[in-house]
Amino acid sequence: MQQKKIPTKKENYRKTLELTSIGLTLPSSIAIGLFLGYYLDKWFGTKPWLLIIFLLFGIASGIISLIRGVNKYKEN
């Protein structure tokens, strides 16, 4: 039987920071999609179509990044 390694303080901080970054991935992706869509709509005058499209891209990107981050964390 293998003994479990007790994590050090530094390892605990690293894992906490990784989880925090995973938690911020989804809202930041959505915000970037919203702002980009909003300003492109203003520039091209296509209100609200580009906003909706880029919001959906932001949501999809955030979910994909969130899944990748969680899977990476589960491997460790």
PQR file with spaces between the fields and no chain letter, atoms N, CA, C, O and H, PARSE charges and radii, in Angstrom:
ATOM       1  N    MET     1       0.829   -1.171    0.000 -0.4000 1.5000
ATOM       2  CA   MET     1       0.000    0.000    0.000 -0.0000 2.0000
ATOM       3  C    MET     1       0.886    1.252    0.000  0.5500 1.7000
ATOM       4  O    MET     1       1.879    1.323    0.724 -0.5500 1.4000
ATOM       5  N    GLN     2       0.509    2.237   -0.824 -0.4000 1.5000
ATOM       6  CA   GLN     2       1.278    3.471   -0.902 -0.0000 2.0000
ATOM       7  C    GLN     2       0.781    4.473    0.125  0.5500 1.7000
ATOM       8  O    GLN     2      -0.409    4.562    0.428 -0.5500 1.4000
ATOM       9  H    GLN     2      -0.298    2.179   -1.412  0.4000 1.0000
ATOM      10  N    GLN     3       1.734    5.217    0.644 -0.4000 1.5000
ATOM      11  CA   GLN     3       1.365    6.282    1.570 -0.0000 2.0000
ATOM      12  C    GLN     3       0.981    7.520    0.778  0.5500 1.7000
ATOM      13  O    GLN     3       1.575    7.826   -0.256 -0.5500 1.4000
ATOM      14  H    GLN     3       2.701    5.145    0.398  0.4000 1.0000
ATOM      15  N    LYS     4      -0.023    8.226    1.283 -0.4000 1.5000
ATOM      16  CA   LYS     4      -0.412    9.473    0.640 -0.0000 2.0000
ATOM      17  C    LYS     4       0.562   10.563    1.045  0.5500 1.7000
ATOM      18  O    LYS     4       0.959   10.680    2.205 -0.5500 1.4000
ATOM      19  H    LYS     4      -0.505    7.978    2.123  0.4000 1.0000
ATOM      20  N    LYS     5       0.935   11.358    0.048 -0.4000 1.5000
ATOM      21  CA   LYS     5       1.833   12.474    0.303 -0.0000 2.0000
ATOM      22  C    LYS     5       1.025   13.649    0.863  0.5500 1.7000
ATOM      23  O    LYS     5      -0.014   14.013    0.313 -0.5500 1.4000
ATOM      24  H    LYS     5       0.613   11.263   -0.894  0.4000 1.0000
ATOM      25  N    ILE     6       1.497   14.218    1.927 -0.4000 1.5000
ATOM      26  CA   ILE     6       0.837   15.378    2.526 -0.0000 2.0000
ATOM      27  C    ILE     6       1.255   16.609    1.732  0.5500 1.7000
ATOM      28  O    ILE     6       2.446   16.899    1.616 -0.5500 1.4000
ATOM      29  H    ILE     6       2.341   13.922    2.374  0.4000 1.0000
ATOM      30  N    PRO     7       0.269   17.346    1.179 -0.5600 1.5000
ATOM      31  CA   PRO     7       0.631   18.515    0.371  0.2800 2.0000
ATOM      32  C    PRO     7       1.242   19.630    1.223  0.5500 1.7000
ATOM      33  O    PRO     7       0.834   19.864    2.361 -0.5500 1.4000
ATOM      34  N    THR     8       2.223   20.303    0.642 -0.4000 1.5000
ATOM      35  CA   THR     8       2.848   21.424    1.339 -0.0000 2.0000
ATOM      36  C    THR     8       1.978   22.675    1.183  0.5500 1.7000
ATOM      37  O    THR     8       1.002   22.691    0.433 -0.5500 1.4000
ATOM      38  H    THR     8       2.555   20.113   -0.282  0.4000 1.0000
ATOM      39  N    LYS     9       2.361   23.706    1.907 -0.4000 1.5000
ATOM      40  CA   LYS     9       1.623   24.963    1.837 -0.0000 2.0000
ATOM      41  C    LYS     9       1.695   25.549    0.427  0.5500 1.7000
ATOM      42  O    LYS     9       0.713   26.089   -0.083 -0.5500 1.4000
ATOM      43  H    LYS     9       3.154   23.693    2.516  0.4000 1.0000
ATOM      44  N    LYS    10       2.856   25.437   -0.189 -0.4000 1.5000
ATOM      45  CA   LYS    10       3.043   25.969   -1.541 -0.0000 2.0000
ATOM      46  C    LYS    10       2.142   25.237   -2.540  0.5500 1.7000
ATOM      47  O    LYS    10       1.554   25.869   -3.418 -0.5500 1.4000
ATOM      48  H    LYS    10       3.654   24.998    0.225  0.4000 1.0000
ATOM      49  N    GLU    11       2.030   23.925   -2.415 -0.4000 1.5000
ATOM      50  CA   GLU    11       1.168   23.144   -3.305 -0.0000 2.0000
ATOM      51  C    GLU    11      -0.299   23.504   -3.094  0.5500 1.7000
ATOM      52  O    GLU    11      -1.071   23.564   -4.051 -0.5500 1.4000
ATOM      53  H    GLU    11       2.507   23.411   -1.702  0.4000 1.0000
ATOM      54  N    ASN    12      -0.682   23.744   -1.841 -0.4000 1.5000
ATOM      55  CA   ASN    12      -2.065   24.154   -1.568 -0.0000 2.0000
ATOM      56  C    ASN    12      -2.383   25.500   -2.202  0.5500 1.7000
ATOM      57  O    ASN    12      -3.468   25.678   -2.756 -0.5500 1.4000
ATOM      58  H    ASN    12      -0.055   23.696   -1.064  0.4000 1.0000
ATOM      59  N    TYR    13      -1.456   26.451   -2.130 -0.4000 1.5000
ATOM      60  CA   TYR    13      -1.655   27.759   -2.763 -0.0000 2.0000
ATOM      61  C    TYR    13      -1.763   27.624   -4.278  0.5500 1.7000
ATOM      62  O    TYR    13      -2.587   28.286   -4.909 -0.5500 1.4000
ATOM      63  H    TYR    13      -0.575   26.307   -1.680  0.4000 1.0000
ATOM      64  N    ARG    14      -0.931   26.768   -4.854 -0.4000 1.5000
ATOM      65  CA   ARG    14      -0.950   26.578   -6.301 -0.0000 2.0000
ATOM      66  C    ARG    14      -2.300   26.016   -6.741  0.5500 1.7000
ATOM      67  O    ARG    14      -2.877   26.486   -7.722 -0.5500 1.4000
ATOM      68  H    ARG    14      -0.261   26.230   -4.341  0.4000 1.0000
ATOM      69  N    LYS    15      -2.800   25.026   -6.029 -0.4000 1.5000
ATOM      70  CA   LYS    15      -4.089   24.440   -6.374 -0.0000 2.0000
ATOM      71  C    LYS    15      -5.228   25.447   -6.184  0.5500 1.7000
ATOM      72  O    LYS    15      -6.172   25.473   -6.973 -0.5500 1.4000
ATOM      73  H    LYS    15      -2.331   24.645   -5.232  0.4000 1.0000
ATOM      74  N    THR    16      -5.143   26.256   -5.160 -0.4000 1.5000
ATOM      75  CA   THR    16      -6.155   27.282   -4.935 -0.0000 2.0000
ATOM      76  C    THR    16      -6.170   28.283   -6.077  0.5500 1.7000
ATOM      77  O    THR    16      -7.239   28.680   -6.543 -0.5500 1.4000
ATOM      78  H    THR    16      -4.376   26.235   -4.519  0.4000 1.0000
ATOM      79  N    LEU    17      -5.000   28.693   -6.530 -0.4000 1.5000
ATOM      80  CA   LEU    17      -4.918   29.629   -7.649 -0.0000 2.0000
ATOM      81  C    LEU    17      -5.431   29.003   -8.947  0.5500 1.7000
ATOM      82  O    LEU    17      -6.079   29.678   -9.746 -0.5500 1.4000
ATOM      83  H    LEU    17      -4.132   28.371   -6.152  0.4000 1.0000
ATOM      84  N    GLU    18      -5.148   27.726   -9.158 -0.4000 1.5000
ATOM      85  CA   GLU    18      -5.664   27.037  -10.346 -0.0000 2.0000
ATOM      86  C    GLU    18      -7.184   26.997  -10.331  0.5500 1.7000
ATOM      87  O    GLU    18      -7.821   27.252  -11.353 -0.5500 1.4000
ATOM      88  H    GLU    18      -4.621   27.177   -8.509  0.4000 1.0000
ATOM      89  N    LEU    19      -7.766   26.681   -9.190 -0.4000 1.5000
ATOM      90  CA   LEU    19      -9.224   26.634   -9.089 -0.0000 2.0000
ATOM      91  C    LEU    19      -9.850   28.013   -9.257  0.5500 1.7000
ATOM      92  O    LEU    19     -10.923   28.141   -9.846 -0.5500 1.4000
ATOM      93  H    LEU    19      -7.248   26.474   -8.360  0.4000 1.0000
ATOM      94  N    THR    20      -9.190   29.039   -8.747 -0.4000 1.5000
ATOM      95  CA   THR    20      -9.686   30.401   -8.914 -0.0000 2.0000
ATOM      96  C    THR    20      -9.687   30.793  -10.379  0.5500 1.7000
ATOM      97  O    THR    20     -10.642   31.399  -10.864 -0.5500 1.4000
ATOM      98  H    THR    20      -8.318   28.935   -8.268  0.4000 1.0000
ATOM      99  N    SER    21      -8.616   30.448  -11.086 -0.4000 1.5000
ATOM     100  CA   SER    21      -8.562   30.796  -12.507 -0.0000 2.0000
ATOM     101  C    SER    21      -9.611   30.032  -13.300  0.5500 1.7000
ATOM     102  O    SER    21     -10.154   30.560  -14.270 -0.5500 1.4000
ATOM     103  H    SER    21      -7.840   29.956  -10.693  0.4000 1.0000
ATOM     104  N    ILE    22      -9.904   28.803  -12.906 -0.4000 1.5000
ATOM     105  CA   ILE    22     -10.963   28.047  -13.577 -0.0000 2.0000
ATOM     106  C    ILE    22     -12.306   28.736  -13.350  0.5500 1.7000
ATOM     107  O    ILE    22     -13.120   28.828  -14.269 -0.5500 1.4000
ATOM     108  H    ILE    22      -9.463   28.374  -12.117  0.4000 1.0000
ATOM     109  N    GLY    23     -12.537   29.214  -12.145 -0.4000 1.5000
ATOM     110  CA   GLY    23     -13.793   29.882  -11.825 -0.0000 2.0000
ATOM     111  C    GLY    23     -13.977   31.204  -12.545  0.5500 1.7000
ATOM     112  O    GLY    23     -15.110   31.617  -12.793 -0.5500 1.4000
ATOM     113  H    GLY    23     -11.876   29.139  -11.398  0.4000 1.0000
ATOM     114  N    LEU    24     -12.888   31.875  -12.884 -0.4000 1.5000
ATOM     115  CA   LEU    24     -12.972   33.160  -13.576 -0.0000 2.0000
ATOM     116  C    LEU    24     -13.008   33.023  -15.092  0.5500 1.7000
ATOM     117  O    LEU    24     -13.248   34.004  -15.795 -0.5500 1.4000
ATOM     118  H    LEU    24     -11.968   31.540  -12.682  0.4000 1.0000
ATOM     119  N    THR    25     -12.776   31.830  -15.597 -0.4000 1.5000
ATOM     120  CA   THR    25     -12.725   31.611  -17.033 -0.0000 2.0000
ATOM     121  C    THR    25     -14.074   31.870  -17.700  0.5500 1.7000
ATOM     122  O    THR    25     -14.136   32.585  -18.700 -0.5500 1.4000
ATOM     123  H    THR    25     -12.582   31.033  -15.026  0.4000 1.0000
ATOM     124  N    LEU    26     -15.134   31.312  -17.175 -0.4000 1.5000
ATOM     125  CA   LEU    26     -16.452   31.442  -17.798 -0.0000 2.0000
ATOM     126  C    LEU    26     -16.946   32.893  -17.827  0.5500 1.7000
ATOM     127  O    LEU    26     -17.319   33.370  -18.899 -0.5500 1.4000
ATOM     128  H    LEU    26     -15.084   30.731  -16.362  0.4000 1.0000
ATOM     129  N    PRO    27     -16.965   33.610  -16.706 -0.5600 1.5000
ATOM     130  CA   PRO    27     -17.464   34.983  -16.780  0.2800 2.0000
ATOM     131  C    PRO    27     -16.593   35.907  -17.635  0.5500 1.7000
ATOM     132  O    PRO    27     -17.112   36.813  -18.286 -0.5500 1.4000
ATOM     133  N    SER    28     -15.287   35.689  -17.640 -0.4000 1.5000
ATOM     134  CA   SER    28     -14.434   36.552  -18.459 -0.0000 2.0000
ATOM     135  C    SER    28     -14.643   36.286  -19.946  0.5500 1.7000
ATOM     136  O    SER    28     -14.613   37.223  -20.744 -0.5500 1.4000
ATOM     137  H    SER    28     -14.865   34.952  -17.111  0.4000 1.0000
ATOM     138  N    SER    29     -14.852   35.042  -20.331 -0.4000 1.5000
ATOM     139  CA   SER    29     -15.125   34.728  -21.738 -0.0000 2.0000
ATOM     140  C    SER    29     -16.445   35.342  -22.187  0.5500 1.7000
ATOM     141  O    SER    29     -16.542   35.877  -23.291 -0.5500 1.4000
ATOM     142  H    SER    29     -14.877   34.281  -19.682  0.4000 1.0000
ATOM     143  N    ILE    30     -17.442   35.267  -21.346 -0.4000 1.5000
ATOM     144  CA   ILE    30     -18.743   35.858  -21.672 -0.0000 2.0000
ATOM     145  C    ILE    30     -18.616   37.376  -21.792  0.5500 1.7000
ATOM     146  O    ILE    30     -19.178   37.975  -22.709 -0.5500 1.4000
ATOM     147  H    ILE    30     -17.363   34.833  -20.448  0.4000 1.0000
ATOM     148  N    ALA    31     -17.885   37.994  -20.877 -0.4000 1.5000
ATOM     149  CA   ALA    31     -17.718   39.452  -20.909 -0.0000 2.0000
ATOM     150  C    ALA    31     -16.983   39.897  -22.175  0.5500 1.7000
ATOM     151  O    ALA    31     -17.356   40.897  -22.788 -0.5500 1.4000
ATOM     152  H    ALA    31     -17.428   37.508  -20.132  0.4000 1.0000
ATOM     153  N    ILE    32     -15.956   39.171  -22.562 -0.4000 1.5000
ATOM     154  CA   ILE    32     -15.215   39.528  -23.778 -0.0000 2.0000
ATOM     155  C    ILE    32     -16.127   39.411  -25.001  0.5500 1.7000
ATOM     156  O    ILE    32     -16.119   40.284  -25.868 -0.5500 1.4000
ATOM     157  H    ILE    32     -15.653   38.358  -22.064  0.4000 1.0000
ATOM     158  N    GLY    33     -16.912   38.332  -25.070 -0.4000 1.5000
ATOM     159  CA   GLY    33     -17.850   38.174  -26.179 -0.0000 2.0000
ATOM     160  C    GLY    33     -18.886   39.291  -26.215  0.5500 1.7000
ATOM     161  O    GLY    33     -19.216   39.796  -27.288 -0.5500 1.4000
ATOM     162  H    GLY    33     -16.918   37.623  -24.366  0.4000 1.0000
ATOM     163  N    LEU    34     -19.398   39.676  -25.055 -0.4000 1.5000
ATOM     164  CA   LEU    34     -20.378   40.767  -24.983 -0.0000 2.0000
ATOM     165  C    LEU    34     -19.797   42.090  -25.465  0.5500 1.7000
ATOM     166  O    LEU    34     -20.398   42.770  -26.296 -0.5500 1.4000
ATOM     167  H    LEU    34     -19.129   39.265  -24.183  0.4000 1.0000
ATOM     168  N    PHE    35     -18.637   42.451  -24.946 -0.4000 1.5000
ATOM     169  CA   PHE    35     -18.042   43.732  -25.322 -0.0000 2.0000
ATOM     170  C    PHE    35     -17.655   43.763  -26.787  0.5500 1.7000
ATOM     171  O    PHE    35     -17.873   44.768  -27.464 -0.5500 1.4000
ATOM     172  H    PHE    35     -18.149   41.899  -24.271  0.4000 1.0000
ATOM     173  N    LEU    36     -17.090   42.689  -27.281 -0.4000 1.5000
ATOM     174  CA   LEU    36     -16.699   42.643  -28.688 -0.0000 2.0000
ATOM     175  C    LEU    36     -17.928   42.742  -29.587  0.5500 1.7000
ATOM     176  O    LEU    36     -17.924   43.496  -30.560 -0.5500 1.4000
ATOM     177  H    LEU    36     -16.912   41.873  -26.732  0.4000 1.0000
ATOM     178  N    GLY    37     -18.975   41.990  -29.272 -0.4000 1.5000
ATOM     179  CA   GLY    37     -20.204   42.054  -30.053 -0.0000 2.0000
ATOM     180  C    GLY    37     -20.861   43.419  -29.997  0.5500 1.7000
ATOM     181  O    GLY    37     -21.374   43.908  -31.003 -0.5500 1.4000
ATOM     182  H    GLY    37     -18.979   41.378  -28.482  0.4000 1.0000
ATOM     183  N    TYR    38     -20.849   44.034  -28.827 -0.4000 1.5000
ATOM     184  CA   TYR    38     -21.450   45.362  -28.666 -0.0000 2.0000
ATOM     185  C    TYR    38     -20.741   46.407  -29.535  0.5500 1.7000
ATOM     186  O    TYR    38     -21.385   47.178  -30.246 -0.5500 1.4000
ATOM     187  H    TYR    38     -20.433   43.637  -28.010  0.4000 1.0000
ATOM     188  N    TYR    39     -19.415   46.419  -29.467 -0.4000 1.5000
ATOM     189  CA   TYR    39     -18.680   47.426  -30.231 -0.0000 2.0000
ATOM     190  C    TYR    39     -18.701   47.157  -31.730  0.5500 1.7000
ATOM     191  O    TYR    39     -18.680   48.098  -32.524 -0.5500 1.4000
ATOM     192  H    TYR    39     -18.892   45.793  -28.889  0.4000 1.0000
ATOM     193  N    LEU    40     -18.741   45.901  -32.126 -0.4000 1.5000
ATOM     194  CA   LEU    40     -18.872   45.607  -33.555 -0.0000 2.0000
ATOM     195  C    LEU    40     -20.261   45.990  -34.056  0.5500 1.7000
ATOM     196  O    LEU    40     -20.403   46.454  -35.188 -0.5500 1.4000
ATOM     197  H    LEU    40     -18.757   45.137  -31.482  0.4000 1.0000
ATOM     198  N    ASP    41     -21.280   45.804  -33.234 -0.4000 1.5000
ATOM     199  CA   ASP    41     -22.631   46.242  -33.598 -0.0000 2.0000
ATOM     200  C    ASP    41     -22.686   47.754  -33.773  0.5500 1.7000
ATOM     201  O    ASP    41     -23.301   48.254  -34.715 -0.5500 1.4000
ATOM     202  H    ASP    41     -21.166   45.427  -32.315  0.4000 1.0000
ATOM     203  N    LYS    42     -22.047   48.474  -32.873 -0.4000 1.5000
ATOM     204  CA   LYS    42     -22.018   49.932  -32.998 -0.0000 2.0000
ATOM     205  C    LYS    42     -21.291   50.354  -34.266  0.5500 1.7000
ATOM     206  O    LYS    42     -21.711   51.286  -34.952 -0.5500 1.4000
ATOM     207  H    LYS    42     -21.547   48.069  -32.108  0.4000 1.0000
ATOM     208  N    TRP    43     -20.204   49.665  -34.572 -0.4000 1.5000
ATOM     209  CA   TRP    43     -19.373   50.029  -35.722 -0.0000 2.0000
ATOM     210  C    TRP    43     -20.081   49.718  -37.043  0.5500 1.7000
ATOM     211  O    TRP    43     -20.068   50.541  -37.959 -0.5500 1.4000
ATOM     212  H    TRP    43     -19.863   48.907  -34.015  0.4000 1.0000
ATOM     213  N    PHE    44     -20.694   48.543  -37.148 -0.4000 1.5000
ATOM     214  CA   PHE    44     -21.341   48.131  -38.397 -0.0000 2.0000
ATOM     215  C    PHE    44     -22.827   48.481  -38.451  0.5500 1.7000
ATOM     216  O    PHE    44     -23.433   48.420  -39.521 -0.5500 1.4000
ATOM     217  H    PHE    44     -20.704   47.875  -36.404  0.4000 1.0000
ATOM     218  N    GLY    45     -23.418   48.843  -37.322 -0.4000 1.5000
ATOM     219  CA   GLY    45     -24.834   49.188  -37.291 -0.0000 2.0000
ATOM     220  C    GLY    45     -25.746   47.979  -37.478  0.5500 1.7000
ATOM     221  O    GLY    45     -26.795   48.084  -38.114 -0.5500 1.4000
ATOM     222  H    GLY    45     -22.926   48.892  -36.453  0.4000 1.0000
ATOM     223  N    THR    46     -25.360   46.862  -36.938 -0.4000 1.5000
ATOM     224  CA   THR    46     -26.126   45.623  -37.107 -0.0000 2.0000
ATOM     225  C    THR    46     -26.827   45.202  -35.816  0.5500 1.7000
ATOM     226  O    THR    46     -27.059   44.014  -35.590 -0.5500 1.4000
ATOM     227  H    THR    46     -24.509   46.777  -36.421  0.4000 1.0000
ATOM     228  N    LYS    47     -27.156   46.157  -34.988 -0.4000 1.5000
ATOM     229  CA   LYS    47     -27.739   45.879  -33.679 -0.0000 2.0000
ATOM     230  C    LYS    47     -28.874   44.900  -33.761  0.5500 1.7000
ATOM     231  O    LYS    47     -29.697   45.092  -34.656 -0.5500 1.4000
ATOM     232  H    LYS    47     -26.967   47.122  -35.171  0.4000 1.0000
ATOM     233  N    PRO    48     -29.028   43.925  -32.993 -0.5600 1.5000
ATOM     234  CA   PRO    48     -28.254   43.292  -31.941  0.2800 2.0000
ATOM     235  C    PRO    48     -27.578   42.002  -32.399  0.5500 1.7000
ATOM     236  O    PRO    48     -27.168   41.200  -31.560 -0.5500 1.4000
ATOM     237  N    TRP    49     -27.453   41.785  -33.709 -0.4000 1.5000
ATOM     238  CA   TRP    49     -27.034   40.476  -34.211 -0.0000 2.0000
ATOM     239  C    TRP    49     -25.621   40.082  -33.825  0.5500 1.7000
ATOM     240  O    TRP    49     -25.401   38.957  -33.378 -0.5500 1.4000
ATOM     241  H    TRP    49     -27.786   42.437  -34.390  0.4000 1.0000
ATOM     242  N    LEU    50     -24.669   40.969  -33.985 -0.4000 1.5000
ATOM     243  CA   LEU    50     -23.288   40.615  -33.623 -0.0000 2.0000
ATOM     244  C    LEU    50     -23.133   40.443  -32.112  0.5500 1.7000
ATOM     245  O    LEU    50     -22.334   39.627  -31.652 -0.5500 1.4000
ATOM     246  H    LEU    50     -24.848   41.883  -34.348  0.4000 1.0000
ATOM     247  N    LEU    51     -23.888   41.205  -31.360 -0.4000 1.5000
ATOM     248  CA   LEU    51     -23.867   41.039  -29.907 -0.0000 2.0000
ATOM     249  C    LEU    51     -24.322   39.627  -29.524  0.5500 1.7000
ATOM     250  O    LEU    51     -23.695   38.972  -28.692 -0.5500 1.4000
ATOM     251  H    LEU    51     -24.537   41.868  -31.734  0.4000 1.0000
ATOM     252  N    ILE    52     -25.398   39.173  -30.127 -0.4000 1.5000
ATOM     253  CA   ILE    52     -25.914   37.832  -29.827 -0.0000 2.0000
ATOM     254  C    ILE    52     -24.924   36.758  -30.270  0.5500 1.7000
ATOM     255  O    ILE    52     -24.655   35.807  -29.535 -0.5500 1.4000
ATOM     256  H    ILE    52     -25.907   39.705  -30.803  0.4000 1.0000
ATOM     257  N    ILE    53     -24.383   36.918  -31.484 -0.4000 1.5000
ATOM     258  CA   ILE    53     -23.442   35.927  -32.014 -0.0000 2.0000
ATOM     259  C    ILE    53     -22.198   35.839  -31.145  0.5500 1.7000
ATOM     260  O    ILE    53     -21.774   34.740  -30.784 -0.5500 1.4000
ATOM     261  H    ILE    53     -24.602   37.690  -32.081  0.4000 1.0000
ATOM     262  N    PHE    54     -21.606   36.981  -30.802 -0.4000 1.5000
ATOM     263  CA   PHE    54     -20.387   36.954  -30.002 -0.0000 2.0000
ATOM     264  C    PHE    54     -20.651   36.565  -28.549  0.5500 1.7000
ATOM     265  O    PHE    54     -19.768   36.021  -27.887 -0.5500 1.4000
ATOM     266  H    PHE    54     -21.950   37.873  -31.094  0.4000 1.0000
ATOM     267  N    LEU    55     -21.840   36.834  -28.053 -0.4000 1.5000
ATOM     268  CA   LEU    55     -22.211   36.343  -26.723 -0.0000 2.0000
ATOM     269  C    LEU    55     -22.245   34.820  -26.726  0.5500 1.7000
ATOM     270  O    LEU    55     -21.740   34.186  -25.800 -0.5500 1.4000
ATOM     271  H    LEU    55     -22.557   37.276  -28.591  0.4000 1.0000
ATOM     272  N    LEU    56     -22.836   34.231  -27.759 -0.4000 1.5000
ATOM     273  CA   LEU    56     -22.875   32.769  -27.864 -0.0000 2.0000
ATOM     274  C    LEU    56     -21.468   32.189  -28.024  0.5500 1.7000
ATOM     275  O    LEU    56     -21.153   31.150  -27.445 -0.5500 1.4000
ATOM     276  H    LEU    56     -23.247   34.746  -28.512  0.4000 1.0000
ATOM     277  N    PHE    57     -20.620   32.868  -28.816 -0.4000 1.5000
ATOM     278  CA   PHE    57     -19.222   32.425  -28.934 -0.0000 2.0000
ATOM     279  C    PHE    57     -18.512   32.491  -27.585  0.5500 1.7000
ATOM     280  O    PHE    57     -17.749   31.590  -27.239 -0.5500 1.4000
ATOM     281  H    PHE    57     -20.876   33.713  -29.286  0.4000 1.0000
ATOM     282  N    GLY    58     -18.760   33.547  -26.831 -0.4000 1.5000
ATOM     283  CA   GLY    58     -18.149   33.697  -25.511 -0.0000 2.0000
ATOM     284  C    GLY    58     -18.605   32.621  -24.546  0.5500 1.7000
ATOM     285  O    GLY    58     -17.802   32.086  -23.782 -0.5500 1.4000
ATOM     286  H    GLY    58     -19.380   34.280  -27.112  0.4000 1.0000
ATOM     287  N    ILE    59     -19.889   32.301  -24.575 -0.4000 1.5000
ATOM     288  CA   ILE    59     -20.413   31.247  -23.706 -0.0000 2.0000
ATOM     289  C    ILE    59     -19.799   29.904  -24.081  0.5500 1.7000
ATOM     290  O    ILE    59     -19.367   29.149  -23.211 -0.5500 1.4000
ATOM     291  H    ILE    59     -20.542   32.736  -25.196  0.4000 1.0000
ATOM     292  N    ALA    60     -19.762   29.608  -25.389 -0.4000 1.5000
ATOM     293  CA   ALA    60     -19.183   28.338  -25.839 -0.0000 2.0000
ATOM     294  C    ALA    60     -17.703   28.257  -25.482  0.5500 1.7000
ATOM     295  O    ALA    60     -17.231   27.222  -25.011 -0.5500 1.4000
ATOM     296  H    ALA    60     -20.113   30.223  -26.095  0.4000 1.0000
ATOM     297  N    SER    61     -16.982   29.331  -25.703 -0.4000 1.5000
ATOM     298  CA   SER    61     -15.550   29.355  -25.372 -0.0000 2.0000
ATOM     299  C    SER    61     -15.327   29.180  -23.880  0.5500 1.7000
ATOM     300  O    SER    61     -14.420   28.460  -23.464 -0.5500 1.4000
ATOM     301  H    SER    61     -17.366   30.172  -26.085  0.4000 1.0000
ATOM     302  N    GLY    62     -16.146   29.833  -23.079 -0.4000 1.5000
ATOM     303  CA   GLY    62     -16.025   29.712  -21.627 -0.0000 2.0000
ATOM     304  C    GLY    62     -16.310   28.307  -21.134  0.5500 1.7000
ATOM     305  O    GLY    62     -15.613   27.796  -20.257 -0.5500 1.4000
ATOM     306  H    GLY    62     -16.883   30.418  -23.417  0.4000 1.0000
ATOM     307  N    ILE    63     -17.332   27.685  -21.695 -0.4000 1.5000
ATOM     308  CA   ILE    63     -17.663   26.320  -21.276 -0.0000 2.0000
ATOM     309  C    ILE    63     -16.569   25.345  -21.676  0.5500 1.7000
ATOM     310  O    ILE    63     -16.201   24.465  -20.899 -0.5500 1.4000
ATOM     311  H    ILE    63     -17.898   28.101  -22.407  0.4000 1.0000
ATOM     312  N    ILE    64     -16.043   25.501  -22.897 -0.4000 1.5000
ATOM     313  CA   ILE    64     -14.950   24.627  -23.346 -0.0000 2.0000
ATOM     314  C    ILE    64     -13.725   24.799  -22.451  0.5500 1.7000
ATOM     315  O    ILE    64     -13.113   23.814  -22.038 -0.5500 1.4000
ATOM     316  H    ILE    64     -16.342   26.217  -23.529  0.4000 1.0000
ATOM     317  N    SER    65     -13.369   26.041  -22.152 -0.4000 1.5000
ATOM     318  CA   SER    65     -12.219   26.296  -21.279 -0.0000 2.0000
ATOM     319  C    SER    65     -12.451   25.766  -19.870  0.5500 1.7000
ATOM     320  O    SER    65     -11.534   25.244  -19.235 -0.5500 1.4000
ATOM     321  H    SER    65     -13.867   26.841  -22.487  0.4000 1.0000
ATOM     322  N    LEU    66     -13.666   25.902  -19.393 -0.4000 1.5000
ATOM     323  CA   LEU    66     -14.016   25.401  -18.066 -0.0000 2.0000
ATOM     324  C    LEU    66     -13.877   23.877  -18.004  0.5500 1.7000
ATOM     325  O    LEU    66     -13.327   23.339  -17.044 -0.5500 1.4000
ATOM     326  H    LEU    66     -14.411   26.326  -19.908  0.4000 1.0000
ATOM     327  N    ILE    67     -14.372   23.193  -19.020 -0.4000 1.5000
ATOM     328  CA   ILE    67     -14.268   21.732  -19.067 -0.0000 2.0000
ATOM     329  C    ILE    67     -12.808   21.300  -19.144  0.5500 1.7000
ATOM     330  O    ILE    67     -12.404   20.365  -18.453 -0.5500 1.4000
ATOM     331  H    ILE    67     -14.819   23.630  -19.801  0.4000 1.0000
ATOM     332  N    ARG    68     -12.009   21.976  -19.980 -0.4000 1.5000
ATOM     333  CA   ARG    68     -10.587   21.647  -20.078 -0.0000 2.0000
ATOM     334  C    ARG    68      -9.868   21.866  -18.747  0.5500 1.7000
ATOM     335  O    ARG    68      -9.045   21.047  -18.339 -0.5500 1.4000
ATOM     336  H    ARG    68     -12.338   22.736  -20.541  0.4000 1.0000
ATOM     337  N    GLY    69     -10.179   22.962  -18.081 -0.4000 1.5000
ATOM     338  CA   GLY    69      -9.549   23.244  -16.802 -0.0000 2.0000
ATOM     339  C    GLY    69      -9.897   22.236  -15.728  0.5500 1.7000
ATOM     340  O    GLY    69      -9.040   21.816  -14.951 -0.5500 1.4000
ATOM     341  H    GLY    69     -10.847   23.627  -18.412  0.4000 1.0000
ATOM     342  N    VAL    70     -11.176   21.848  -15.691 -0.4000 1.5000
ATOM     343  CA   VAL    70     -11.607   20.860  -14.703 -0.0000 2.0000
ATOM     344  C    VAL    70     -10.963   19.509  -14.991  0.5500 1.7000
ATOM     345  O    VAL    70     -10.509   18.829  -14.070 -0.5500 1.4000
ATOM     346  H    VAL    70     -11.873   22.189  -16.323  0.4000 1.0000
ATOM     347  N    ASN    71     -10.920   19.118  -16.260 -0.4000 1.5000
ATOM     348  CA   ASN    71     -10.279   17.847  -16.612 -0.0000 2.0000
ATOM     349  C    ASN    71      -8.787   17.856  -16.282  0.5500 1.7000
ATOM     350  O    ASN    71      -8.242   16.853  -15.822 -0.5500 1.4000
ATOM     351  H    ASN    71     -11.288   19.671  -17.007  0.4000 1.0000
ATOM     352  N    LYS    72      -8.140   18.980  -16.516 -0.4000 1.5000
ATOM     353  CA   LYS    72      -6.710   19.098  -16.178 -0.0000 2.0000
ATOM     354  C    LYS    72      -6.509   18.999  -14.660  0.5500 1.7000
ATOM     355  O    LYS    72      -5.558   18.376  -14.190 -0.5500 1.4000
ATOM     356  H    LYS    72      -8.583   19.795  -16.890  0.4000 1.0000
ATOM     357  N    TYR    73      -7.414   19.620  -13.908 -0.4000 1.5000
ATOM     358  CA   TYR    73      -7.310   19.584  -12.458 -0.0000 2.0000
ATOM     359  C    TYR    73      -7.569   18.172  -11.921  0.5500 1.7000
ATOM     360  O    TYR    73      -6.930   17.738  -10.963 -0.5500 1.4000
ATOM     361  H    TYR    73      -8.187   20.126  -14.290  0.4000 1.0000
ATOM     362  N    LYS    74      -8.513   17.463  -12.546 -0.4000 1.5000
ATOM     363  CA   LYS    74      -8.836   16.107  -12.107 -0.0000 2.0000
ATOM     364  C    LYS    74      -7.666   15.147  -12.338  0.5500 1.7000
ATOM     365  O    LYS    74      -7.498   14.183  -11.591 -0.5500 1.4000
ATOM     366  H    LYS    74      -9.033   17.815  -13.324  0.4000 1.0000
ATOM     367  N    GLU    75      -6.855   15.408  -13.372 -0.4000 1.5000
ATOM     368  CA   GLU    75      -5.708   14.544  -13.658 -0.0000 2.0000
ATOM     369  C    GLU    75      -4.639   14.644  -12.595  0.5500 1.7000
ATOM     370  O    GLU    75      -3.935   13.673  -12.322 -0.5500 1.4000
ATOM     371  H    GLU    75      -6.991   16.192  -13.979  0.4000 1.0000
ATOM     372  N    ASN    76      -4.513   15.830  -11.985 -0.4000 1.5000
ATOM     373  CA   ASN    76      -3.455   16.042  -10.970 -0.0000 2.0000
ATOM     374  C    ASN    76      -3.817   15.418   -9.698  0.5500 1.7000
ATOM     375  O    ASN    76      -3.053   15.492   -8.735 -0.5500 1.4000
ATOM     376  H    ASN    76      -5.085   16.619  -12.207  0.4000 1.0000
